[in-house]
Amino acid sequence: MSVLSVLFFTFIRIGLGAFGGGLATIPFIHHELVVSHAWLTEREFAEVVSLAQMTPGPVAVNAATYVGYRLAGFAGSLTATIAVVAAPLALVSAAAWLLSRASGRTKTWAERVQRALRPVVAAMLFGAFWMVVRPLTKDWRLWLFTLVFFGISRFSPFRKYPQLLLVAAGTAGTILL
């Protein structure tokens, strides 16, 4: 199979498995990109996630664009990005259409399913947190940096404008680390 085919089918799988939002899918994306295909190292993956968080758009789309470009240039970038978006878009469109025609009982069932999924999504977010934090275990300075910026993030200007926190952390990291 060509690189573009492998990219396409890998990112279709990631797109279809991306339940729970961007951060919740990080462990799944990690498995595909680091474990299954070894396209990225642990450290590179953590950097991709950090970069994907800083740029506009979902984590999976940004990761697809980056990895696709890295493996096959512009064509790979385009292929991976389309693949990660196409299947979920089709599924959500079909689900929205079905729910718009649903009766009262079906809508109640759908609301119950959504409530039941919230704890699962929370667990997935904790898993994503660990995937991003795990590479920090080798350097105590990164743990300290993480704790300091977590504390700073609780203050008003940074809660309203997290972009300021990203700029501050990037500047401090460049100077201190």
N, C-alpha and C positions, 0 to 999 in steps of 0.2 A: 504494500500500500504506500502511496505517496505521503509525504509530510503533510500536505494540505488535507488529505483524507483523514489522517490520524488526528490532526488538529480539529477538523470539523466534528468528527464523531466523539472525541473527548469532550469538547465544549458543548455539544448537544447534551451529553450526559450530565455535565455540570449544570447546564441551564435547567434541565428537567429535575435535577436533584437539589435545586436551590430553594428549597422551602424554608421559610422562617426569616427571610431577608438576608442581606449581604453578609453581615458579621456572623450570623448563625451558620452560614455555609462554609466558613473558612476551613474547618476540619475536613470537609468533603473535598474542597478545592485543593487543600494540602495533599490529601491522599492521591488525587489524580496527578498533580504536577510534580510532587516530590517523591512519593513512594512508587506509584505505578509506572510513571514514565521517566522519572529522574531528570526532568527538564530543568529543575531548579534545586539548589541545595537548601538546607534549612535556613541558613542566613539570608540567602537570596529571596526565599519565600517571605520571610519576615520583612525584608525591604520592599518587596512588591506590595505586600499588604499595607505597609506604611505609606508608600507612594499612592496606592489606590485610594486610601482614605483621604489623602491630601488633595486629590484631583476630583473634579466634579464627576458624578456618576457612580453607579453601583460597583462594589468591589469585584464581582465576577466579570463584569464588562471590562473594567480597567485591567484586570489580570489577563483576560483573554487578549485584549489589544496588545499588551506588553509581550506576553509569551508568544503570541502569533508572530509579532514583528521580529522577535529575537530568533525564532526558528526558521521563518520563511519570508522575512521582509514584509513589504506592504501587502502582498497577496495573503500571507499568513495572518497578518493583523486583521485584515478584512474578513477572511474566512472564519477565524476564531470568534470575532465579535458578532458576526451575523449568526453563527451557530449558537452562541450562548443566549442570544435574545429571541431567536425565531420560535423555538419550540415552546418556551414558557409563554410567550405572547399569544400563540395560538391556543394554548390550554386555558389561559386566563380569559381570553375572548370567548371561548366556548362556555366556560363556567359562568361568566357574567351573563351571557345570553340565556343560559338555562335558568339561572337564579332570577332573572328579570321576569320569567314566565312561571315562576314557582308559586304554589299556593301557600296559604298561611302555615300549614303544618310543615311543609318543606323548609320554609324560611326559619321556623323555630329550630328545626333539626340542624340547619346550617349554622345558626348562632351557637348552638350547643357544641358543635364540632370546633368552632373557632375558640370558644372558652376552654375546651379540653386541650387544645394545642398550645395555649400560652405557657404552661409549665415546661413543655417540651422545647419550645423556642428559647425559654430562659436557660435551660440546660445546654442547649446548643451554643448560646452566647458565652456561657462559661467555658465550654470547650474551645471556642474561638479565641477567647482570652488566653487560655493556656498555650495554644498554638503560637500566638504572637509573642508571649512572654518567655516561653521555653528557651529560645536562643540567648536570652539575657542572663541565664544562670551561670555563664562562664565569667562574667565581669560584674563585680559588686558595684562598680560605678554606675552601670546601667540600671541596676535595681534602685539605687539611691536617686538617680535622675528620674526614674519612673515615679517613685513615691513623691518626690518634690513636685513634679508637674501634675500629679493627681491632686495633691493638696491645693496647688495654685488654681487648678481647673474649677474648684468649688467657689471661687470668688466671682462676683457679679459680672464684671466686664468679659471674663472668659466664658461664662455660662451663656451669655447672650451672643458672643462672637467667638466661637471656638477657633476661627481662623487666626485670631490674635495669638492664641495659645500655640498653634502650629508654627507661626513665625517666631515667637519667643523661644520655643523649644529648639527649632532648627538653628537659630542664632546661638543659643547657649551651647548646644551640642557641638557646633562648629568650633566654638572658642574653647570649651572645656574638655571635650573628648577627643 
